Amino acid sequence: MKKTGYFTHPDCHLHEMGAGHPECPERLSAIHEQLLQSGLVHALDSREAPQAQLSDLALAHTPRYIAQLQALADGLRGKPAGTGATHAWLDPDTSLNAHTWNAALRAVGAALAATDAVMAGDMSNAFCAVRPPGHHASKNEGMGFCFFNSVAVAARHALERHGLRRVAIVDFDVHHGNGTEDIIDGDQRILMLGFYQHPFYPEGGARSSASNLLNVPVPAHTRGGAVRELVSQHWLPRLHAYRPEVVFISAGFDAHRDDELGQLGLLEDDYHWLTAQVRAVADEHAQGRIVSCLEGGYDLGALARSVEAHLRALSDA
């Protein structure tokens, strides 16, 4: 029986944005320790993520933005240790260090390799335990802890290099995936479905009413039962009608009740249920093909337990 793929890389631990920043290397360590302690790691097909190429990034980002980010990274890497600034800032919450460029390439590369493996039938589905996250990165701007939009790049890769006609992106981060919206707005080959806390970051929430987008705002303190209801009433009928050939997940776990960066009330069982619903759609329409990429989730315990629940639903473990 084919296993669930698990893609990560040590480079993803080296990117950091300063002491006390919530998007920290310890996020990946917490996930890994949880999978070891639970024994779930043995049910996964673990692989190292390759680096994406510049031509891959261009599937979702403008050449100018890619060049600007590379120039910032090159400037940091070229400085002798102990001299000059250690970080370059994109916004007050988002910065590069000397390792960010490689980590971001690994994050995108994981999504691409997972897509290739799932399309080839080497694994039934896959999860990418990578950082930095990506769903706030737009065509020409990084923000919100994000630099390159791994899921959007992988979705375009599936369409343009694997010859698919319809792919879906499901985003269950507490924050709206504004970068993904910007990249795929109006592209009828990609259906995006999301829920997110509103009002919240990013300011304004969803901005487009394009017919390929179904992003549902929910108020603070919404709990799992209400989220399950909206998924059942809005997401699932739309997904079944669309019949995606592969499903991508922007898997943010910061809507968890214990996560202080959000004010929603999901629990581990809700993430298992959400994943199981998406998997049922993929089983019916997409030969089971799912590629999931880590986005948010900043309470380390809640993140680790929620990723375990997500992976158990993907793997039947």
Phi and psi in degrees as a GROMACS rama.xvg file:
@    title "Ramachandran Plot"
@    xaxis  label "Phi"
@    yaxis  label "Psi"
@TYPE xy
-67.1314  142.088  LYS-2
-92.2473  165.56  LYS-3
-78.8099  130.365  THR-4
-76.2726  149.353  GLY-5
-136.068  106.876  TYR-6
-107.504  131.24  PHE-7
-158.14  -179.776  THR-8
-162.587  144.379  HIS-9
-57.6557  -29.006  PRO-10
-57.7209  -28.9502  ASP-11
-70.1771  -16.092  CYS-12
-82.7626  -17.3248  HIS-13
-87.0274  -23.6915  LEU-14
-69.0432  130.181  HIS-15
-150.859  154.108  GLU-16
-119.633  24.752  MET-17
110.025  156.041  GLY-18
-58.0699  133.846  ALA-19
84.6101  -3.13226  GLY-20
-71.3779  134.466  HIS-21
-67.3784  -27.8724  PRO-22
-89.6792  83.7934  GLU-23
-120.031  160.344  CYS-24
-58.4515  -27.8323  PRO-25
-62.4045  -17.7844  GLU-26
-59.825  -47.0838  ARG-27
-69.6216  -36.5583  LEU-28
-62.3778  -41.0086  SER-29
-63.5001  -41.4235  ALA-30
-62.9553  -47.0525  ILE-31
-61.0634  -44.165  HIS-32
-63.3602  -38.9926  GLU-33
-63.3229  -41.917  GLN-34
-68.6823  -35.0971  LEU-35
-67.1606  -48.8408  LEU-36
-65.0417  -34.9252  GLN-37
-80.5996  -15.8773  SER-38
81.3841  -2.21492  GLY-39
-65.2463  -26.7266  LEU-40
-56.1028  -29.7929  VAL-41
-74.3494  -15.8478  HIS-42
-90.6001  -0.264782  ALA-43
-107.953  153.971  LEU-44
-96.9677  94.1334  ASP-45
-84.4979  130.888  SER-46
-140.484  151.182  ARG-47
-82.8907  139.016  GLU-48
-77.0398  133.637  ALA-49
-78.4947  173.721  PRO-50
-87.2319  136.882  GLN-51
-70.1763  157.182  ALA-52
-99.8136  162.927  GLN-53
-59.1696  -35.4899  LEU-54
-65.3679  -28.1464  SER-55
-69.6487  -45.646  ASP-56
-59.4714  -33.1351  LEU-57
-69.1923  -9.30111  ALA-58
-66.5337  -23.9669  LEU-59
-130.192  -15.5556  ALA-60
-123.949  153.822  HIS-61
-75.4324  148.045  THR-62
-55.8559  -36.1368  PRO-63
-63.8961  -44.4329  ARG-64
-65.5122  -44.0886  TYR-65
-57.7908  -44.3767  ILE-66
-65.9101  -39.5668  ALA-67
-63.1836  -44.1168  GLN-68
-68.0319  -38.8211  LEU-69
-64.6872  -38.2721  GLN-70
-64.7874  -41.222  ALA-71
-61.7718  -43.5852  LEU-72
-65.1106  -42.3572  ALA-73
-62.1471  -38.1014  ASP-74
-63.2794  -39.3444  GLY-75
-71.2682  -41.0748  LEU-76
-69.0418  -23.9159  ARG-77
-84.5264  -4.78412  GLY-78
-88.0322  132.104  LYS-79
-60.7331  148.498  PRO-80
-56.1906  135.3  ALA-81
83.7234  6.17439  GLY-82
-120.975  134.158  THR-83
71.8657  -173.462  GLY-84
-69.0444  145.422  ALA-85
-96.9939  -11.2968  THR-86
-135.883  151.809  HIS-87
-120.931  130.916  ALA-88
-101.524  133.189  TRP-89
-93.0727  -35.612  LEU-90
-154.191  176.409  ASP-91
-59.3141  -18.5535  PRO-92
-109.414  -4.22648  ASP-93
-132.557  117.96  THR-94
-141.835  157.319  SER-95
-100.158  146.474  LEU-96
-114.177  -170.67  ASN-97
-66.6111  -14.8505  ALA-98
-106.615  -3.24693  HIS-99
-63.9242  -41.2926  THR-100
-57.7175  -49.3643  TRP-101
-64.7747  -39.8748  ASN-102
-62.5643  -42.592  ALA-103
-65.7801  -37.7816  ALA-104
-65.3811  -36.6534  LEU-105
-67.1681  -38.6808  ARG-106
-62.354  -46.3245  ALA-107
-67.4906  -42.1201  VAL-108
-60.0686  -36.1282  GLY-109
-61.3367  -45.5892  ALA-110
-63.3257  -38.7039  ALA-111
-69.4268  -44.9105  LEU-112
-64.6987  -38.6144  ALA-113
-63.9803  -41.4222  ALA-114
-62.0171  -45.4289  THR-115
-61.2631  -42.8097  ASP-116
-67.9261  -40.5883  ALA-117
-68.6181  -40.9675  VAL-118
-65.714  -33.7917  MET-119
-77.7178  -11.0181  ALA-120
82.0585  13.6473  GLY-121
-72.057  -25.1524  ASP-122
-146.648  157.392  MET-123
-76.2549  -37.6596  SER-124
-160.885  179.404  ASN-125
-155.267  151.49  ALA-126
-124.881  136.653  PHE-127
-108.688  107.467  CYS-128
-89.5152  84.2546  ALA-129
-135.103  160.666  VAL-130
-151.996  151.11  ARG-131
-69.5333  157.26  PRO-132
-70.2695  -178.099  PRO-133
-141.174  -14.5865  GLY-134
-75.936  -6.83273  HIS-135
-92.212  -7.12493  HIS-136
-78.8345  120.396  ALA-137
-93.0467  -173.609  SER-138
-55.0718  -40.0478  LYS-139
-132.075  23.2204  ASN-140
-158.883  136.88  GLU-141
-100.723  148.048  GLY-142
-169.661  171.354  MET-143
54.3088  42.0386  GLY-144
76.4066  3.11899  PHE-145
-114.623  147.196  CYS-146
-122.156  -53.5766  PHE-147
-124.336  144.189  PHE-148
-90.9303  91.5685  ASN-149
-57.8069  -44.6249  SER-150
-67.2038  -41.7296  VAL-151
-65.6917  -41.0494  ALA-152
-61.0512  -45.8935  VAL-153
-65.3897  -37.4011  ALA-154
-63.202  -45.0433  ALA-155
-65.7397  -35.7748  ARG-156
-59.9321  -43.7011  HIS-157
-62.9678  -38.062  ALA-158
-73.8603  -49.6221  LEU-159
-88.7736  -22.4619  GLU-160
-112.37  -18.877  ARG-161
-109.309  -1.82087  HIS-162
73.9024  20.2511  GLY-163
-75.4669  161.541  LEU-164
-111.701  -25.7336  ARG-165
-142.097  122.103  ARG-166
-129.324  154.261  VAL-167
-119.97  147.471  ALA-168
-120.67  123.48  ILE-169
-109.308  126.983  VAL-170
-123.232  111.926  ASP-171
-116.046  30.0491  PHE-172
-70.788  155.229  ASP-173
-67.4786  -23.0181  VAL-174
-101.716  143.859  HIS-175
-64.1663  137.011  HIS-176
-79.634  70.5075  GLY-177
-64.0801  -32.3545  ASN-178
-67.47  -43.0499  GLY-179
-62.4423  -44.0737  THR-180
-55.8213  -45.1323  GLU-181
-61.326  -40.3562  ASP-182
-73.9911  -39.4386  ILE-183
-105.069  2.05168  ILE-184
-49.3619  117.01  ASP-185
85.3274  -5.1903  GLY-186
-83.0533  100.196  ASP-187
-70.0023  -6.24179  GLN-188
-79.0235  -10.804  ARG-189
-128.099  121.854  ILE-190
-101.285  125.926  LEU-191
-112.152  129.125  MET-192
-125.442  133.538  LEU-193
-151.615  157.984  GLY-194
-125.932  154.642  PHE-195
-161.558  152.918  TYR-196
-69.2924  136.49  GLN-197
-147.735  135.969  HIS-198
-75.807  144.72  PRO-199
-172.54  -176.999  PHE-200
-73.9275  140.283  TYR-201
-77.444  149.509  PRO-202
-54.9358  131.893  GLU-203
95.9017  -19.554  GLY-204
64.2556  -148.839  GLY-205
-64.0134  138.203  ALA-206
-113.882  -14.5743  ARG-207
-112.2  144.313  SER-208
-109.776  22.8374  SER-209
-56.9073  147.078  ALA-210
-69.8926  -12.3989  SER-211
-93.2429  10.3568  ASN-212
-122.15  132.521  LEU-213
-135.503  85.4143  LEU-214
-110.861  117.828  ASN-215
-106.686  114.127  VAL-216
-77.0381  144.453  PRO-217
-131.799  149.102  VAL-218
-76.095  162.136  PRO-219
-54.5283  148.645  ALA-220
75.5908  9.81792  HIS-221
-65.3108  135.417  THR-222
-104.043  177.166  ARG-223
-60.9512  -37.0981  GLY-224
-60.1106  -42.4528  GLY-225
-67.8447  -36.6912  ALA-226
-65.6815  -41.8483  VAL-227
-60.606  -39.4083  ARG-228
-64.1031  -44.0841  GLU-229
-68.8787  -34.9485  LEU-230
-63.1189  -44.2016  VAL-231
-65.7619  -38.0841  SER-232
-83.3482  -31.9242  GLN-233
-114.194  -51.8674  HIS-234
-68.0096  -53.2772  TRP-235
-64.7436  -43.7007  LEU-236
-60.2472  -38.9818  PRO-237
-67.9019  -41.2373  ARG-238
-63.79  -45.2032  LEU-239
-64.5391  -38.4927  HIS-240
-67.625  -32.3004  ALA-241
-77.636  -31.7249  TYR-242
56.3327  62.8827  ARG-243
-65.0269  149.434  PRO-244
-91.9208  -14.8633  GLU-245
-157.218  148.115  VAL-246
-117.459  128.965  VAL-247
-103.826  143.538  PHE-248
-121.456  123.788  ILE-249
-87.4829  97.9988  SER-250
-94.1098  88.8271  ALA-251
-97.0931  136.956  GLY-252
-115.597  21.2399  PHE-253
-88.1207  3.10687  ASP-254
-84.9593  3.73614  ALA-255
-65.5043  146.479  HIS-256
-55.3829  -33.3332  ARG-257
-88.4929  -3.20091  ASP-258
-86.3759  119.882  ASP-259
-79.3854  -8.74376  GLU-260
-82.7933  -5.79833  LEU-261
-137.36  173.442  GLY-262
-129.705  34.8901  GLN-263
-98.0859  176.189  LEU-264
-127.892  36.7043  GLY-265
-76.3229  154.748  LEU-266
-124.982  174.694  LEU-267
-56.3471  -39.7007  GLU-268
-62.8509  -31.7804  ASP-269
-68.4037  -39.6828  ASP-270
-67.3749  -36.7327  TYR-271
-63.1019  -45.3291  HIS-272
-62.9629  -47.4237  TRP-273
-55.6952  -46.6594  LEU-274
-64.5698  -40.8249  THR-275
-63.1223  -36.984  ALA-276
-66.7605  -42.8588  GLN-277
-65.1221  -39.2251  VAL-278
-64.5657  -37.7063  ARG-279
-62.147  -39.2971  ALA-280
-63.5251  -46.6317  VAL-281
-63.4961  -38.2578  ALA-282
-63.0765  -36.8499  ASP-283
-77.8534  -38.0917  GLU-284
-115.356  -21.0665  HIS-285
-125.835  23.7221  ALA-286
55.3961  28.517  GLN-287
79.5353  5.68792  GLY-288
-77.2424  116.56  ARG-289
-136.276  135.555  ILE-290
-124.382  117.782  VAL-291
-112.495  136.415  SER-292
-125.57  133.864  CYS-293
-64.0066  131.221  LEU-294
-114.107  -107.451  GLU-295
-87.6618  -175.464  GLY-296
126.806  105.481  GLY-297
-124.669  -14.0761  TYR-298
-82.3507  116.021  ASP-299
-62.6044  -40.8577  LEU-300
-66.4332  -47.3283  GLY-301
-63.2098  -40.4547  ALA-302
-60.178  -50.5481  LEU-303
-61.6887  -44.7031  ALA-304
-67.1839  -37.1014  ARG-305
-70.5956  -39.2448  SER-306
-63.653  -40.2229  VAL-307
-58.3528  -45.2902  GLU-308
-62.2321  -42.3092  ALA-309
-59.57  -46.4129  HIS-310
-70.2488  -33.2191  LEU-311
-64.9866  -38.253  ARG-312
-69.6068  -33.5963  ALA-313
-72.3905  -34.0908  LEU-314
-106.019  -8.96111  SER-315
63.218  21.4298  ASP-316
